[in-house]
C-alpha cells in the first residue's frame, strides 16, 4: 500500500511554482476518469496551495461517469453512499503552465483517495499504481514503459459537423486525400502546429520524440520516451494528449484520438512499449535472442492468454471495434512475433539492453493508466504461472490461424466481467465498476438510432 500524500511537501511544490509564475491566476485540476476523459475544476491562484496541502474535495460519483458524462448508478458510487466526497490529491511533478491558451493558466493532474488517505479502488491512476507495486513485490522488477500515440488532424468545421475530413495545409492551403505514408511534405504542411506542439512539450517537460505522417491523410504518430516510472509515463501521455488537442484548437484544427474516425482509413492505436528493470536498473529482458528469453516468453504468453479478457480496457468504446480490420495495421488475433507488425505483441528488432515488447492492441481512445495496468496484469499472470506462448508468428499474422479477438463491444465487456485473472490482478471491485459503466454506456449507445439505420431501413423495410 502506498503512503498517504505528504501535504506539506506538496504545498512547498505549489508555492515554488507560484513564486516562479506570478502571472498565473487560474489552475485546472484534472482528473482522468475511467473512460479516459479529462474532468475537474478551474481553481484560483489563492486556492492552489490549500489544494496541494490538504487535498481538494470532489464527489465520489466522478468515478462512475460514462463517456457522455452521465452517472452510472449501477457502480454503487452514486446514491448508495450518498455521493460522498473523496479527496483529490495532486500527482507530483505534473503542475505546469498551459502553453496553448491566450491567457496565463496552469494545470495539474489529480488522483483520488478516500478520506482516510487510502487510494480509491476504482480510480484509474491508483489501479496502475497498485499493479506496479504488485509487480515489484512479486518479481523484484520495475516496469519500464513508453506510450506511442496515433491521432488525426482534421478540418475543424467539418469535424464539428460530424463529417470529418482531412485539413488543408497550414502553410499553403493545399489539400490531399492520398495516404502518402511517411511523407515529409505532410509534416511541413503542418509545421506551425508541430512547432507549437514541441515548444509546449518542452515547456511542460514532456518527452515527445519523432513525429511521422502515418497511413492516412492527416494521421500522425508521436512516441514518448521510455520511463522507469510507469505512472509518470502515463501521466505524460495524458498531458500530451491534452497538449495536442489544445495546440490543434489554436491552429483552428481538431486533433482526434478516436480509434476509427474514417471507415476506409487506418485506425489510431496506442502502442505500449514495456520492459522490466532489476534493482540495479538493468533490463531483465536483455539478451541476443528475445524469442528464447524465458521470462519474456512467459510475459508474452500471459498477454496472449488474457488478451480477450482485457480487450474491453484496450478497446473501451463502440467505435473502438471498427479499428480491428485485417491488413490495416491493427491486430485481430492474440499472437506474437519478432520484428513483425502483423501481430498483437511485437518484439522489436532491437536486442541487448534495448529488448522490450510492444503491445499493439489498444486504441488511442483507451485510458493509458488502465491499458498499461492490464498489460502488466497479463505479463505478471504469465510470469507467475510460467506460461509458454508457443512459436512466434513468421510472415503474415493476419493470414495464420488463431482464435480471433472478440469483435463486439458487449462480448468484450462480458469477457472482462467473467475474467478470473483480471479480477485477481486489477481487483474485483474495479472490474465491477468498469463493466457497470461500459454496460450502461453500451445500452445507451445501441438504444439510439444512428444515421445508418435510416439509410438502411427507413424506406426498405
C-alpha positions as CSV (number, residue, x, y, z in Angstrom):
1,X,0.0,0.0,0.0
2,X,1.4,3.4,-1.0
3,X,1.7,6.0,1.7
4,X,-0.9,8.8,2.0
5,X,0.2,12.1,0.3
6,X,2.6,14.4,2.1
7,X,0.6,17.6,2.2
8,X,3.5,19.8,3.5
9,X,5.8,18.6,0.7
10,X,3.3,19.2,-2.0
11,X,2.4,22.6,-0.6
12,X,6.0,23.6,-1.0
13,X,5.9,22.4,-4.6
14,X,2.9,24.7,-5.2
15,X,4.5,27.7,-3.5
16,X,7.7,27.3,-5.6
17,X,5.6,27.2,-8.8
18,X,3.5,30.3,-7.8
19,X,6.6,32.2,-6.9
20,X,8.1,31.4,-10.3
21,X,4.9,32.2,-12.2
22,X,3.4,35.4,-10.7
23,X,1.2,35.9,-13.7
24,X,-0.8,32.7,-13.2
25,X,-4.3,33.3,-11.8
26,X,-6.1,30.1,-12.7
27,X,-5.1,26.5,-12.5
28,X,-7.0,23.5,-13.9
29,X,-7.2,20.5,-11.6
30,X,-7.6,17.5,-13.9
31,X,-8.9,14.1,-13.0
32,X,-8.8,11.4,-15.7
33,X,-12.0,9.3,-15.3
34,X,-12.4,5.6,-16.1
35,X,-13.2,6.4,-19.7
36,X,-10.0,8.4,-20.1
37,X,-11.9,11.8,-20.2
38,X,-10.3,14.8,-18.5
39,X,-12.6,16.3,-15.9
40,X,-12.0,18.6,-13.0
41,X,-12.2,22.2,-11.7
42,X,-10.6,25.6,-12.5
43,X,-9.0,26.8,-9.3
44,X,-8.0,30.4,-8.5
45,X,-4.4,31.2,-7.5
46,X,-5.3,31.5,-3.9
47,X,-6.8,28.0,-3.8
48,X,-3.7,26.2,-5.2
49,X,-1.6,25.9,-2.0
50,X,-4.5,24.7,0.1
51,X,-5.4,22.1,-2.6
52,X,-1.8,20.8,-2.5
53,X,-1.6,20.9,1.3
54,X,-4.9,19.4,2.2
55,X,-6.3,17.9,-1.0
56,X,-9.5,19.0,-2.7
57,X,-12.9,17.5,-2.0
58,X,-14.7,16.1,-5.0
59,X,-17.9,13.9,-5.2
60,X,-17.2,10.2,-5.4
61,X,-19.7,9.9,-8.3
62,X,-17.0,11.2,-10.6
63,X,-15.6,7.7,-10.7
64,X,-18.9,6.4,-12.0
65,X,-19.3,8.6,-15.1
66,X,-19.6,7.2,-18.6
67,X,-18.1,8.8,-21.7
68,X,-21.1,11.1,-22.1
69,X,-20.7,12.5,-18.5
70,X,-23.8,10.7,-17.1
71,X,-23.8,8.9,-13.8
72,X,-23.9,5.1,-13.8
73,X,-25.8,4.3,-10.6
74,X,-25.1,0.6,-11.0
75,X,-21.5,1.2,-9.9
76,X,-22.7,1.8,-6.3
77,X,-20.7,5.1,-6.3
78,X,-23.6,7.5,-6.7
79,X,-26.6,7.1,-4.3
80,X,-25.5,4.1,-2.4
81,X,-23.0,6.1,-0.3
82,X,-24.9,9.4,-0.6
83,X,-22.4,10.6,-3.3
84,X,-19.9,11.2,-0.6
85,X,-16.8,13.3,-1.0
86,X,-13.3,11.9,-1.8
87,X,-10.1,13.8,-1.8
88,X,-8.3,14.8,-5.0
89,X,-4.5,15.0,-4.3
90,X,-2.0,16.3,-6.9
91,X,0.1,13.9,-8.8
92,X,3.6,15.0,-8.0
93,X,5.5,16.8,-10.8
94,X,2.5,17.5,-13.0
95,X,1.9,21.2,-12.1
96,X,2.9,23.3,-15.1
97,X,1.9,26.1,-17.4
98,X,-0.7,25.6,-20.2
99,X,1.0,26.9,-23.3
100,X,-1.8,27.0,-25.8
101,X,-4.3,29.3,-24.1
102,X,-4.2,33.0,-24.7
103,X,-4.3,33.9,-21.0
104,X,-1.8,32.7,-18.4
105,X,-3.1,29.4,-16.9
106,X,-1.6,26.3,-15.4
107,X,-2.8,22.7,-14.8
108,X,-2.0,19.6,-12.7
109,X,-3.2,16.1,-12.6
110,X,-5.1,14.9,-9.6
111,X,-5.5,11.4,-8.2
112,X,-8.3,10.2,-5.8
113,X,-8.0,9.0,-2.3
114,X,-10.6,8.0,0.3
115,X,-11.0,10.4,3.3
116,X,-8.7,8.2,5.4
117,X,-5.9,8.6,2.9
118,X,-6.1,5.2,1.2
119,X,-6.1,5.2,-2.6
120,X,-9.6,4.8,-4.2
121,X,-10.1,1.3,-5.5
122,X,-11.9,2.3,-8.8
123,X,-9.6,5.2,-9.8
124,X,-7.5,4.7,-13.0
125,X,-4.2,6.1,-11.8
126,X,-4.5,4.2,-8.5
127,X,-5.3,1.0,-10.4
128,X,-2.0,1.3,-12.3
129,X,-0.1,2.2,-9.1
130,X,-1.4,-1.0,-7.4
131,X,-0.3,-3.1,-10.4
132,X,3.2,-1.6,-10.4
133,X,3.5,-2.2,-6.7
134,X,2.4,-5.8,-7.1
135,X,4.8,-6.4,-9.9
136,X,7.7,-5.1,-7.8
137,X,6.7,-7.1,-4.8
138,X,6.2,-10.3,-6.7
139,X,9.2,-10.2,-9.1
140,X,11.5,-7.6,-7.6
141,X,11.4,-5.9,-11.0
142,X,10.2,-2.4,-12.0
143,X,8.1,-1.9,-15.2
144,X,9.6,0.4,-17.7
145,X,7.1,1.9,-20.2
146,X,6.7,4.2,-23.1
147,X,3.5,5.3,-24.8
148,X,3.2,5.8,-28.6
149,X,0.1,7.6,-29.8
150,X,-1.5,8.0,-33.2
151,X,-4.1,10.7,-33.9
152,X,-5.8,12.5,-36.7
153,X,-5.6,16.2,-37.6
154,X,-9.0,17.2,-39.0
155,X,-10.7,20.2,-40.6
156,X,-12.4,21.8,-37.7
157,X,-15.7,22.8,-39.3
158,X,-16.4,19.5,-40.9
159,X,-15.3,17.6,-37.8
160,X,-17.6,19.6,-35.5
161,X,-20.5,19.0,-38.1
162,X,-20.0,15.2,-37.7
163,X,-18.5,14.8,-41.2
164,X,-14.7,14.9,-40.6
165,X,-12.2,15.3,-43.4
166,X,-8.5,15.9,-43.7
167,X,-7.5,19.5,-43.2
168,X,-5.8,21.9,-45.6
169,X,-2.1,22.7,-45.2
170,X,-1.4,25.4,-42.7
171,X,1.4,26.8,-44.9
172,X,-0.1,26.8,-48.4
173,X,-3.7,25.7,-48.3
174,X,-3.1,22.5,-50.2
175,X,-5.5,19.6,-49.6
176,X,-4.8,15.9,-50.1
177,X,-6.8,12.7,-49.8
178,X,-3.8,10.5,-50.6
179,X,-2.3,8.2,-47.9
180,X,1.4,9.2,-48.6
181,X,2.7,7.3,-45.5
182,X,5.9,8.9,-44.1
183,X,5.7,11.9,-46.5
184,X,7.8,14.7,-45.1
185,X,5.7,17.3,-47.0
186,X,2.8,16.4,-44.7
187,X,4.9,17.4,-41.7
188,X,6.0,20.6,-43.4
189,X,2.4,21.4,-44.3
190,X,1.5,21.4,-40.6
191,X,4.8,22.9,-39.4
192,X,3.2,25.7,-37.4
193,X,1.2,23.2,-35.4
194,X,4.2,20.9,-34.8
195,X,6.5,23.9,-33.8
196,X,4.0,25.0,-31.2
197,X,3.4,21.4,-30.0
198,X,7.0,20.7,-29.5
199,X,7.6,24.1,-27.8
200,X,4.7,23.2,-25.4
201,X,6.1,19.8,-24.8
202,X,9.5,21.4,-23.8
203,X,7.7,23.9,-21.5
204,X,5.9,21.1,-19.8
205,X,8.8,18.6,-19.7
206,X,7.0,16.1,-21.9
207,X,9.5,13.8,-23.7
208,X,7.9,13.9,-27.2
209,X,10.1,12.2,-29.7
210,X,10.0,12.0,-33.5
211,X,6.8,12.6,-35.5
212,X,5.8,10.7,-38.6
213,X,3.0,11.0,-41.1
214,X,1.0,7.8,-40.8
215,X,-1.1,5.6,-43.1
216,X,-3.9,8.1,-43.9
217,X,-4.4,11.7,-44.8
218,X,-3.9,13.8,-41.6
219,X,-2.9,10.9,-39.5
220,X,0.2,11.4,-37.3
221,X,2.2,9.3,-34.8
222,X,4.4,10.6,-31.9
223,X,6.1,8.5,-29.3
224,X,7.1,9.4,-25.8
225,X,10.4,8.3,-24.2
226,X,10.6,5.2,-22.0
227,X,10.2,5.9,-18.3
228,X,11.3,3.7,-15.4
229,X,8.3,5.1,-13.6
230,X,5.1,3.7,-15.3
231,X,2.9,6.2,-13.6
232,X,5.0,9.0,-14.9
233,X,4.9,7.5,-18.4
234,X,1.1,7.6,-18.3
235,X,0.8,11.0,-16.7
236,X,2.9,12.3,-19.6
237,X,0.6,10.5,-22.1
238,X,-2.5,12.2,-20.6
239,X,-0.8,15.6,-20.6
240,X,0.5,15.1,-24.1
241,X,-3.0,14.3,-25.5
242,X,-4.3,17.5,-23.8
243,X,-1.4,19.4,-25.4
244,X,-2.0,18.0,-28.9
245,X,-5.7,18.9,-28.7
246,X,-5.1,22.4,-27.3
247,X,-2.5,23.2,-29.9
248,X,-4.7,21.9,-32.7
249,X,-7.5,24.3,-31.5
250,X,-5.1,27.1,-31.5
251,X,-4.5,26.5,-35.2
252,X,-8.2,26.0,-35.9
253,X,-7.9,22.3,-36.3
254,X,-9.3,19.3,-34.5
255,X,-7.0,16.6,-33.1
256,X,-8.9,13.4,-32.6
257,X,-7.7,10.3,-30.8
258,X,-10.8,8.3,-31.9
259,X,-9.9,4.7,-32.7
260,X,-11.6,4.7,-36.1
261,X,-12.9,8.1,-37.4
262,X,-12.9,7.0,-41.0
263,X,-14.3,3.7,-42.2
264,X,-11.9,3.4,-45.2
265,X,-8.8,4.6,-43.5
266,X,-6.4,3.3,-40.8
267,X,-7.4,3.4,-37.2
268,X,-5.5,5.1,-34.4
269,X,-3.6,2.9,-31.9
270,X,-1.8,3.4,-28.6
271,X,1.2,1.2,-28.6
272,X,2.6,0.4,-25.2
273,X,6.4,-0.5,-25.1
274,X,7.3,-2.4,-21.9
275,X,10.5,-3.9,-20.4
276,X,11.5,-4.7,-16.8
277,X,14.4,-3.3,-14.8
278,X,16.2,-5.1,-12.0
279,X,17.3,-3.3,-8.7
280,X,20.4,-2.0,-10.5
281,X,18.5,-0.6,-13.4
282,X,19.5,-3.3,-15.8
283,X,16.9,-4.6,-18.4
284,X,15.8,-8.0,-17.2
285,X,14.8,-8.9,-20.8
286,X,18.3,-8.1,-22.2
287,X,19.5,-10.9,-24.5
288,X,20.8,-11.6,-28.0
289,X,17.7,-13.6,-28.9
290,X,14.4,-12.3,-27.4
291,X,12.3,-15.2,-28.8
292,X,14.2,-17.6,-26.4
293,X,14.3,-15.4,-23.3
294,X,12.3,-17.4,-20.6
295,X,10.8,-14.5,-18.7
296,X,10.0,-12.6,-21.8
297,X,8.3,-15.6,-23.3
298,X,6.3,-16.0,-20.0
299,X,5.2,-12.4,-20.2
300,X,4.1,-12.7,-23.8
301,X,2.2,-15.9,-23.0
302,X,0.3,-14.1,-20.2
303,X,-0.6,-11.3,-22.6
304,X,-1.9,-13.8,-25.2
305,X,-3.9,-15.7,-22.6
306,X,-5.6,-12.5,-21.1
307,X,-6.0,-10.5,-24.3
308,X,-9.6,-11.3,-24.9
309,X,-10.4,-10.9,-21.2
310,X,-8.9,-7.4,-21.1
311,X,-10.0,-6.2,-24.6
312,X,-12.8,-4.0,-23.1
313,X,-10.0,-2.0,-21.5
314,X,-7.8,-1.8,-24.6
315,X,-10.9,-1.1,-26.8
316,X,-13.3,0.7,-24.4
317,X,-15.8,2.3,-26.8
318,X,-18.2,1.2,-29.6
319,X,-16.1,2.9,-32.1
320,X,-13.0,1.0,-30.9
321,X,-14.1,-2.2,-32.6
322,X,-14.2,-0.6,-36.0
323,X,-10.4,-0.5,-35.9
324,X,-9.9,-4.2,-35.8
325,X,-9.6,-4.9,-39.6
326,X,-7.2,-7.1,-41.4
327,X,-4.3,-5.5,-43.2
328,X,-4.9,-2.1,-41.6
329,X,-2.0,-2.3,-39.1
330,X,-4.4,-3.2,-36.2
331,X,-4.2,-6.7,-34.5
332,X,-7.1,-9.1,-34.8
333,X,-5.7,-12.2,-33.1
334,X,-3.8,-12.9,-29.8
335,X,-0.5,-13.7,-31.4
336,X,3.1,-12.6,-31.2
337,X,6.2,-12.3,-33.4
338,X,9.7,-10.8,-33.6
339,X,10.1,-7.7,-35.8
340,X,6.6,-8.3,-37.2
341,X,3.8,-5.6,-37.3
342,X,1.0,-8.0,-38.2
343,X,0.8,-9.4,-34.7
344,X,-0.7,-8.2,-31.4
345,X,2.5,-8.5,-29.4
346,X,5.6,-7.4,-31.3
347,X,9.2,-7.9,-30.1
348,X,11.1,-5.1,-31.9
349,X,14.3,-5.8,-33.8
350,X,16.4,-4.1,-31.1
351,X,18.3,-6.6,-28.8
352,X,20.5,-6.4,-25.8
353,X,19.7,-3.6,-23.3
354,X,17.0,-2.3,-25.7
355,X,15.0,-5.5,-25.7
356,X,11.3,-5.0,-24.9
357,X,7.8,-5.9,-26.1
358,X,5.4,-3.7,-27.9
359,X,1.7,-4.2,-27.1
360,X,-0.2,-3.1,-30.2
361,X,-3.8,-3.8,-29.2
362,X,-5.0,-0.6,-27.5
363,X,-6.7,2.1,-29.5
364,X,-5.7,5.7,-29.0
365,X,-9.1,6.1,-27.2
366,X,-8.1,3.8,-24.4
367,X,-7.3,5.2,-20.9
368,X,-3.4,4.9,-20.7
369,X,-3.4,4.1,-17.0
370,X,-5.9,1.2,-17.4
371,X,-4.4,-0.1,-20.6
372,X,-0.9,-0.3,-19.1
373,X,-2.3,-1.8,-15.9
374,X,-4.0,-4.5,-18.0
375,X,-0.8,-5.2,-19.9
376,X,1.2,-5.5,-16.6
377,X,-1.5,-7.8,-15.3
378,X,-1.2,-10.0,-18.3
379,X,2.6,-10.1,-18.1
380,X,2.5,-11.0,-14.4
381,X,-0.1,-13.7,-15.0
382,X,2.3,-15.3,-17.5
383,X,5.3,-14.9,-15.3
384,X,3.6,-16.2,-12.1
385,X,2.3,-19.3,-13.9
386,X,5.3,-19.8,-16.2
387,X,3.1,-19.9,-19.3
388,X,4.5,-20.7,-22.7
389,X,3.5,-18.6,-25.8
390,X,4.2,-21.1,-28.4
391,X,6.2,-20.3,-31.5
392,X,6.3,-16.7,-32.8
393,X,4.5,-15.9,-36.0
394,X,6.6,-15.7,-39.1
395,X,5.2,-13.8,-42.1
396,X,1.6,-12.5,-42.3
397,X,0.0,-12.8,-38.9
398,X,-3.4,-11.8,-40.4
399,X,-3.5,-15.0,-42.6
400,X,-2.4,-17.5,-40.0
401,X,-4.8,-19.5,-37.8
402,X,-5.6,-18.3,-34.3
403,X,-8.7,-17.7,-32.2
404,X,-9.8,-14.1,-33.1
405,X,-10.3,-11.4,-30.6
406,X,-13.9,-10.5,-29.6
407,X,-15.3,-8.3,-32.4
408,X,-18.2,-6.9,-30.5
409,X,-18.2,-4.4,-27.6
410,X,-20.7,-6.2,-25.5
411,X,-18.9,-9.5,-25.8
412,X,-15.7,-7.9,-24.7
413,X,-17.3,-6.3,-21.7
414,X,-18.8,-9.7,-20.7
415,X,-15.4,-11.4,-21.1
416,X,-13.8,-8.8,-18.7
417,X,-16.6,-9.3,-16.2
418,X,-16.0,-13.1,-16.1
419,X,-12.2,-12.9,-16.2
420,X,-10.6,-14.6,-13.2
421,X,-7.1,-13.2,-14.0
422,X,-8.3,-9.6,-14.4
423,X,-10.2,-9.8,-11.1
424,X,-7.2,-11.3,-9.4
425,X,-4.7,-8.7,-10.6
426,X,-6.8,-5.5,-11.1
427,X,-9.3,-6.2,-8.3
428,X,-12.9,-7.4,-8.4
429,X,-14.3,-4.0,-7.3
430,X,-12.5,-2.3,-10.2
431,X,-13.8,-4.8,-12.7
432,X,-17.4,-4.4,-11.4
433,X,-17.3,-0.6,-11.6
434,X,-15.7,-0.5,-15.0
435,X,-18.0,-3.1,-16.6
436,X,-21.1,-1.4,-15.0
437,X,-20.1,1.9,-16.6
438,X,-19.5,0.2,-20.0
439,X,-22.7,-1.8,-19.8
440,X,-24.7,1.4,-19.2
441,X,-22.9,3.2,-21.9
442,X,-23.4,0.4,-24.5
443,X,-27.1,0.2,-23.6
444,X,-27.5,3.9,-24.2
445,X,-25.4,3.8,-27.4
446,X,-27.3,0.9,-29.0
447,X,-30.7,2.4,-28.0
448,X,-30.1,5.5,-30.1
449,X,-30.9,5.2,-33.8
450,X,-27.9,6.1,-36.0
451,X,-27.9,7.8,-39.4
452,X,-27.0,4.4,-41.0
453,X,-30.2,3.0,-39.5
454,X,-32.3,5.4,-41.7
455,X,-30.0,4.8,-44.7
456,X,-30.5,1.1,-44.5
457,X,-34.1,0.7,-43.2
458,X,-36.3,3.8,-43.4
459,X,-37.8,3.1,-46.8
460,X,-36.7,-0.5,-47.5
461,X,-38.3,-2.4,-44.6
